[in-house]
Amino acid sequence: MNQFSNENSALIEQTVDKETIKFHETLFTLSNGHIGIRGSLEESDLDWDYAENIGTYVNGYFEKAPIQYGEWAYGYAKNHQTICKLPNSHLISFSIDGEWFNLGTGTTTNHQRTLDLQQGLLIRTFTWESSNGKKVDARIERLVSYDFPELLLVSYQLTPLNFDGEIVFQNKVQRTLKEVADSDDPRVASGHGKQIATKAVDTKGLPMMLVSTLNSHLHIWCTAKAIVGMGRTTKQETTLQDEAIMTTTAFEAKAGKPIQLVVVAGYGDKFNEESKKEHFAEKLEQVIQEASRLGYEEIKHMHISNMANFWRGSDVQLAGDDQLQLGLRFNLFHLNQAAGRDGLTNIAAKGLTGDGYEGHYFWDTEMYMLPFFIYTQPNVARQLLSYRHSILPKARERARDLGVEQGALYAWRTIDGEECSAYYPAGTAQFHINADIAHGVKVYYEATQDADFMRKHGLEILIETARFWVTFGDFIPEKGNHFCLNGVTGPDEYTAIVNNNYYTNLMAKHNLLFAANMVNHYQEDLAFEGLSKRLNFDLQEVEKWQEAGNQMYLPYDEERKLTKQDDSFFDKAVWNFENTPREKYPLLLHYHPLTIYRYQVNKQADTVLAAFLYGEDFALEQKKRDYHYYEKITTHDSSLSHSVFGMMASEIGEKEKAYKYFMNTALMDLNDMQKNTKDGIHAANMGGTWMSLIYGFAGMKVVNNQLGFSPRIPEQWGKLSFQVYFHNQLIRIEMTHDVTEYRLLEGESLELFHQGGKLLLNTNHLVIIEN
Amino acid sequence: MNQFSNENSALIEQTVDKETIKFHETLFTLSNGHIGIRGSLEESDLDWDYAENIGTYVNGYFEKAPIQYGEWAYGYAKNHQTICKLPNSHLISFSIDGEWFNLGTGTTTNHQRTLDLQQGLLIRTFTWESSNGKKVDARIERLVSYDFPELLLVSYQLTPLNFDGEIVFQNKVQRTLKEVADSDDPRVASGHGKQIATKAVDTKGLPMMLVSTLNSHLHIWCTAKAIVGMGRTTKQETTLQDEAIMTTTAFEAKAGKPIQLVVVAGYGDKFNEESKKEHFAEKLEQVIQEASRLGYEEIKHMHISNMANFWRGSDVQLAGDDQLQLGLRFNLFHLNQAAGRDGLTNIAAKGLTGDGYEGHYFWDTEMYMLPFFIYTQPNVARQLLSYRHSILPKARERARDLGVEQGALYAWRTIDGEECSAYYPAGTAQFHINADIAHGVKVYYEATQDADFMRKHGLEILIETARFWVTFGDFIPEKGNHFCLNGVTGPDEYTAIVNNNYYTNLMAKHNLLFAANMVNHYQEDLAFEGLSKRLNFDLQEVEKWQEAGNQMYLPYDEERKLTKQDDSFFDKAVWNFENTPREKYPLLLHYHPLTIYRYQVNKQADTVLAAFLYGEDFALEQKKRDYHYYEKITTHDSSLSHSVFGMMASEIGEKEKAYKYFMNTALMDLNDMQKNTKDGIHAANMGGTWMSLIYGFAGMKVVNNQLGFSPRIPEQWGKLSFQVYFHNQLIRIEMTHDVTEYRLLEGESLELFHQGGKLLLNTNHLVIIEN
């Protein structure tokens, strides 16, 4: 299936193939956290017989539709939110003697597409011979800019090989009519959110299209300007229709002389007040004009240097497995592409590479992807957490919906903060998302000591989540008056609505205690007074948090000496794995929830995830017992599972298993292992890859605000090298089986732990130490 | 609000009132278990400003529509089924000088409607004066026949008071266009099932209408024939349209001489093979012709005598409270009307009086209504249970959907046997319905010893339900290797998906043991061999049933000395009743399920119901403790709750409470206490009334196949009298505070228990014994 050759940092496609065209579209997606363009061919709106799934997305731009329930109940999520397919602006083709190029016309040879991960470019080359024998060489480059988040640029360069004459380009801004079919599979987009209206207008000579959703009332401007890069044109004409902007550019071409059309396309910020239409149109126009002034080469230059900067901090090098090295880079490239950077958007489960999971944000961000950003691009991490702060008002409302009179409850899945989960037992009931987000704040703060963030955003998140837990839970006599959280669903979605899910309780405990800690730390702060007043906060609340946190009930089976996933987990029979044929996985597609819920069976890491995150709360022997027990009953039907089991395997010294788990997931999307990469990447799994390497194999830990490593890299690899930021200092780490080299690239000095022993790093001194 | 005067056995309405018109329509519904006609005015399709909810139903005639889920999962119920509103055939009005009568034209005086419970007639009388001063006296009688289940008859009699001249009647078979609005309230009909097509044809001179549903593919014939009862007609004409059959009959009337139009309307059996169209048309036609031949008076005579027969066996007399006496009779009248009698239909939650709960059958039948029929009309009880046998094939499929490879699982709510519950935690998860139906078989059999039923239907139900339980449950080491039923919802819908719901486990235990018992009893029987073969049944299965039954886990809290509703019930905090204002009830309309589920709070009797049904398994002191504990946390948000608490209150000697509970529910519909009787009666509550009297106050019990009574009638009443059939013998019982009189009306001799002591009854001997 995989027809890529690799050069460690580039994906190369030699053939366009019906079987894989949608899959490759996902892989070749270019994005910058604001816009995402699936890797479809430029001419693919023309009528040819490869059914692609063309998609252009803007992070956070969604349509909504009422959720239909067979039977309604109070407090149910009201609306679906679905990321929209916007008009595409990379639709370009050319004609010679009236014959339009596509892969079904004339003769195309040497067709190749390359996703250059290092430079962040999608490059396409081919030779086309028209039906009457006219030949051109083509080179098309596409980039989505990090410097100008609104912009997509396509450079379309043709060199006539055997003729002089006219070549006509046509480029369009237009919604494609090819739509994805609805599906019963809950992991696929639901087909809501198609209802968008477009209207093209000519503003100051730049034709633009206003896109508006009918129900969510979001507007966005989009446009494309065709610039002549090389060659002489005889005519350029732009026509406007409600549904399309179309530009025709005719070149007078000469054999051997390249001509180049550059399309500068832009998607502005979304807005919901129609009165601000002009403002946002002007803003986008300015960016387009600025980019036109700079020209393609200059923007490409900036882009490549930006990418180089990214790789400098974020690359992970792995000696001994080229295919894996490529896969890792591919993952990091896409992770980087997926992250919203404006503090108002986040990372969708599929990034901006497809409409799977409807473009929703989940707990995946904080638990699987945020660590990568915290340690390699802390400024992006801060923006991701700021998004959570921005949706606090909706989270407060949601807590009230759930009968909790204090604090905030984050939506399990959402775009704009409103709960969109239509199946509450595996949605809203996953209250742990509150603690997960607080955990994200904690990890970020421990790594960055970013007091400004804590004052402006972090504290409010911590206070409101802590308030939620103390109001939600109860001290239960039957449980020795410990603090209990009842009627919740943990990360494992094959067990629902239980009392005292271990993971949830442990995470909530740390949420409460960390919130108390931070409030105590910042209470003398000037800014705190305002916050306190606004939240009607009373310092006595902190005592309640501490009491609940310290008295948190953590279920444990004394007889089995196992951590209990929840109060009743061991009261159930173990799933009959022996009589479950392979084709019945994932179970959720073949068994009624009631069937799944009444057995001991895990979809994904749950207790093991808790033990991974708060390893210091567990003895090693306990971790081993828990790991071995839960591993036997886990199906890994969720792509979030392998990486956690892998990291825990590393931790307890199960080297072979750790390697196996890692290899099972590191190439998940590149090798289409779940057979659904066509719907978009598995962003959280990509984050899990990074975590597996850094937390798992490099054994990174932060304990008492100090960074430490315990290398345990697999025998299959020669060397693992990477960088992390910690307390504003950049450290380069290179690990072989025998030694580890530490070098402080930025910063003055840093004390860290290596295999438990202290180590002092000074600027640019190399420290080599045996493992 | 209640404007009825009463004569102990008739409801009289003096004014037609906008506020109550729909409520009265429900009360005045006439039905016979096959057809149900809401008590709307004959002319109410004419344009006047009282918004009625006209409805004509046929038991089991439904339309289906796919259930929309926000998020689908495997094994979910696929379709809604909704009882259809059929064309109405009681639509009649008359005109004088072209002016049509309704309550908005001319002047109507002395308008009165009477539901004569004793005779089973709805009688309407009034005087109408047309705008130009012509006066008529009207008397309209309506009956739905038990002798001819297909038939509704209306006798419309007019006497001109001050004129000679023409009076023109028009009667129609036509669907009214007034439809009920959709509602979010899960207890109201969903508005599905409106999609019916009608087509009128003239078969052998009798115009008939074929009604067909578009999705469930059910057909039914309906028709109406207008017969002249008294007076001379000048013209009669019938016109056919697709949507209507309309008959105009012109009378030459004389002052002081009554004229009478009799409408004989019929609704045949439903059928799903279009090829049988003619067959069913002929069948209905024959009934109509036969009825026409007999004439109204003869059919009315038969009907009244049929009703008298019903009351002879089923009446309950209560001295000391006339309003209550009327209410009781009203309840029994409607219960009797509601029951399907063809072995293929059952009792909908609202009978055939409205489309609330979409015309579905629930566990209500077996647990709340069946006892009344078992002890007063055992032949009807048998038909109701035969319906359950008829849907076994669908129940088997459903068990497979739920991953249970053996046995059958009855749908929680259904018309034709297919599961229609769109919210599985309070639907499909109520697996106890299996044991409830088996319990119905048990109670029926103990009371009737009907071996023919057991052979033909009962055994198969018992075997398939017992098979389900042994396959569904597991012996759990953590529970001392007792047999456990995990992931279930008990009757209390404010607690969902728990392990070892006490009620479910106890009922399943008796299901298993009774099935074993019956199989052992009947295994030598000739008929058993065929059944055994058909079900691929192995006698060794019985041992498994006995083992599971005897080892059934029954949760008990040793410290509190309380029966535990389920494994984790006491691990939750008690609902904060103090801070729950009155308007927040019923809780289900004001709190998210997750909020409700995480507290100790009951919607309805659950453990207390178990203790009531199997009182012999509980010590008296235990019953008292359980009753008092659960009473405090029960909201009675379900209409099924009060009667159970009342009966248990009787049993433990809480006389005042028993009386209060009873009075809270006995007049529920008559006094519109739940404010939703307009959507239909609460049939189960009506059954609960009978149970409260007979099981509760008369203390009826069957233990070891012997009938017994322990009278404990409230001080407010002088005497309670009723009849029961037991082992084919009819016993009349009259209880005062001091003594009880037993008389065997049918049968040779019967031994029974009175307050625990033995008593022998012989034919027509009166036995008087002190209480």
Interface residues (C-beta under 8 A of the other chain):
Chain A: I67 Q68 Y69 G70 E71 W72 A73 Y74 G75 Y76 A77 H80 D184 P186 D401 L402 G403 V404 S421 A422 Y423 Y424 P425 G427 T428 A429 D474 I476 E478 K479 C484 N486 G487 V488 A496 I497 N499 D567 S568 F570 D571 K572 A573 L588 L589 H590 Y591 H592 P593 L594 T595 Y597 R598 Y599
Chain B: I67 Q68 Y69 G70 E71 W72 A73 Y74 G75 Y76 A77 H80 D184 P186 D401 L402 G403 V404 S421 A422 Y423 Y424 P425 G427 T428 A429 D474 I476 E478 K479 C484 N486 G487 V488 A496 I497 N499 D567 S568 F570 D571 K572 A573 L588 L589 H590 Y591 H592 P593 L594 T595 Y597 R598 Y599
